[in-house]
Amino acid sequence: MRRLHLLNATLLALLVAGSLWTWSDLPAQIPVHFDWTGAADRYAEATLLQWLLLPLLALAVAGTLYASAWWIERRVEGLNVPNQEAFDALSAPEQRQVAALPLRYLYGLTTGVLLLFGGLQAATYHMAVQGRDTMPAYHSVATGAFLVGTLAATVWLVVAMQRRVNRLAQDNGPSSAGKKEA
């Protein structure tokens, strides 16, 4: 997961650095809100703070996802999983094997969120400097891919957690159900 952490840090740094790099090219007004079709429906003055709101929001979302992962790592026994009774009967190391799945999911979701926010910032920049009122088509495609990918990853997570819990419980057999480690 070290590579995933490095990737997420790099994406966040690129989002902030790219935003700072392009800020001086912006016109006086920039689009700040869009309707469901990608058309700008609100504009604001192009201040540095206004331009950095999206990267700051990306940082907040990434921070929330990482904080959730941090909490799961420290409170594995509190994880709510499919087949909870079997999970609760697993040893602490086995529970950590199950908890590795939502951790990978959260870190991967962070990557997707940062890519989505980076694409939104790039699309907003292109709209602003080109004087367009609608998002470029690539942003709609990227948003759709993010939503489909997140749904697929969520289904994978639920199925993988259930399978891992069931496999570990089956490996332990009925005689080891009461051997849970502290």
C-alpha positions in Angstrom: 0.0 0.0 0.0 3.1 2.2 0.2 2.9 2.9 -3.5 -0.8 3.8 -3.2 0.1 6.3 -0.4 2.8 7.8 -2.6 0.5 8.0 -5.6 -2.2 9.8 -3.5 0.4 12.2 -2.1 1.7 12.9 -5.6 -1.8 13.5 -7.0 -2.6 15.9 -4.2 0.6 17.8 -4.6 0.0 18.0 -8.4 -3.5 19.3 -7.8 -2.2 22.1 -5.5 0.9 22.9 -7.5 -1.0 22.9 -10.8 -3.7 25.2 -9.3 -1.0 27.6 -8.1 0.8 27.4 -11.4 -2.3 28.2 -13.5 -3.9 30.8 -11.2 -2.2 33.8 -12.8 -3.6 32.8 -16.2 -7.2 33.0 -15.1 -9.6 35.7 -16.2 -11.4 38.0 -13.7 -14.4 35.7 -13.4 -14.2 31.9 -13.1 -17.0 29.3 -13.1 -17.6 27.9 -9.6 -20.8 25.8 -9.9 -22.2 23.6 -12.6 -25.6 22.1 -13.3 -26.1 18.4 -14.1 -25.3 18.9 -17.8 -21.9 20.5 -17.0 -23.1 24.1 -17.8 -21.7 26.8 -15.6 -24.5 28.3 -13.6 -22.5 30.5 -11.2 -19.3 32.5 -11.5 -17.1 34.2 -9.0 -14.1 36.6 -8.8 -10.9 34.7 -9.5 -9.2 35.2 -6.2 -6.4 32.8 -5.1 -8.7 31.5 -2.3 -11.6 30.9 -4.7 -9.3 29.1 -7.1 -7.9 26.9 -4.3 -11.3 25.9 -2.8 -11.5 22.7 -4.9 -7.9 21.5 -4.0 -8.8 22.3 -0.3 -12.0 20.3 -0.6 -10.0 17.5 -2.2 -7.6 17.6 0.7 -10.5 17.5 3.2 -12.1 14.5 1.4 -8.8 12.6 1.2 -8.1 13.4 4.8 -11.5 12.0 5.8 -10.9 8.8 3.9 -7.5 8.4 5.4 -8.8 9.2 8.9 -11.5 6.4 8.3 -8.7 4.0 7.4 -6.7 5.0 10.5 -9.7 4.4 12.7 -10.3 0.9 11.1 -6.7 0.0 11.7 -6.9 0.8 15.4 -10.4 -0.5 16.0 -10.5 -3.7 13.9 -12.9 -5.4 16.3 -15.4 -2.7 15.7 -15.6 -3.3 12.0 -19.1 -4.1 10.7 -18.8 -6.9 8.1 -20.9 -9.4 6.3 -21.3 -12.5 8.5 -20.5 -10.5 11.7 -20.8 -13.5 14.0 -18.0 -15.4 12.2 -15.9 -12.3 12.0 -16.2 -11.7 15.8 -15.1 -15.3 16.4 -11.9 -14.8 14.4 -8.5 -14.1 16.1 -7.2 -10.5 16.1 -4.6 -11.3 13.3 -7.4 -12.9 11.2 -9.6 -9.8 11.8 -6.8 -7.7 10.5 -6.7 -9.8 7.3 -10.3 -8.9 6.8 -9.8 -5.3 7.7 -7.0 -5.0 5.0 -9.8 -5.1 2.4 -11.7 -1.9 3.4 -8.3 -0.2 3.9 -7.3 -0.9 0.3 -10.7 0.3 -0.8 -10.5 3.6 1.1 -7.0 4.3 -0.2 -8.0 3.4 -3.7 -11.1 5.5 -3.4 -8.9 8.4 -2.4 -7.0 8.0 -5.6 -10.2 8.1 -7.6 -11.4 11.2 -5.7 -8.1 13.0 -6.3 -8.2 12.2 -10.0 -11.8 13.4 -10.2 -11.0 16.7 -8.4 -8.0 17.2 -10.6 -10.1 16.7 -13.7 -12.7 19.1 -12.4 -10.0 21.7 -11.7 -8.5 21.2 -15.2 -11.9 21.4 -16.8 -12.8 24.6 -14.9 -9.4 26.1 -15.9 -10.1 25.3 -19.6 -13.6 26.7 -19.4 -12.3 29.9 -17.8 -9.4 30.6 -20.1 -11.3 29.6 -23.3 -14.5 31.5 -22.3 -16.7 28.4 -22.5 -19.9 27.9 -20.6 -19.9 24.1 -20.5 -17.5 21.4 -19.2 -15.3 19.6 -21.8 -16.7 16.2 -22.7 -13.7 14.4 -21.1 -15.0 15.6 -17.7 -18.4 13.9 -18.1 -16.7 10.7 -19.2 -14.3 10.8 -16.2 -17.1 11.5 -13.8 -19.1 8.6 -15.2 -16.1 6.3 -15.0 -15.5 7.4 -11.4 -19.1 6.6 -10.4 -19.1 3.2 -12.2 -15.7 2.3 -10.8 -16.8 3.3 -7.3 -19.9 1.1 -7.5 -17.9 -1.8 -8.8 -15.3 -1.4 -6.1 -18.0 -1.3 -3.4 -19.6 -4.5 -4.7 -16.1 -6.1 -4.8 -15.5 -5.0 -1.2 -18.6 -6.5 0.1 -18.1 -9.8 -1.7 -14.4 -10.0 -0.9 -15.0 -9.3 2.8 -17.7 -12.0 3.0 -15.5 -14.5 1.2 -12.5 -13.8 3.4 -14.5 -14.0 6.6 -16.1 -17.3 5.5 -12.7 -18.7 4.4 -11.0 -17.8 7.6 -13.9 -19.1 9.7 -13.9 -22.4 7.7 -10.2 -22.8 8.1 -10.6 -22.5 11.9 -13.3 -25.1 12.0 -16.0 -25.4 14.6 -13.5 -26.5 17.3 -11.6 -23.2 17.2 -14.6 -20.9 17.3 -14.0 -20.0 21.0 -10.2 -19.4 20.6 -10.4 -15.7 19.8 -7.2 -13.9 20.7 -7.3 -10.7 22.7 
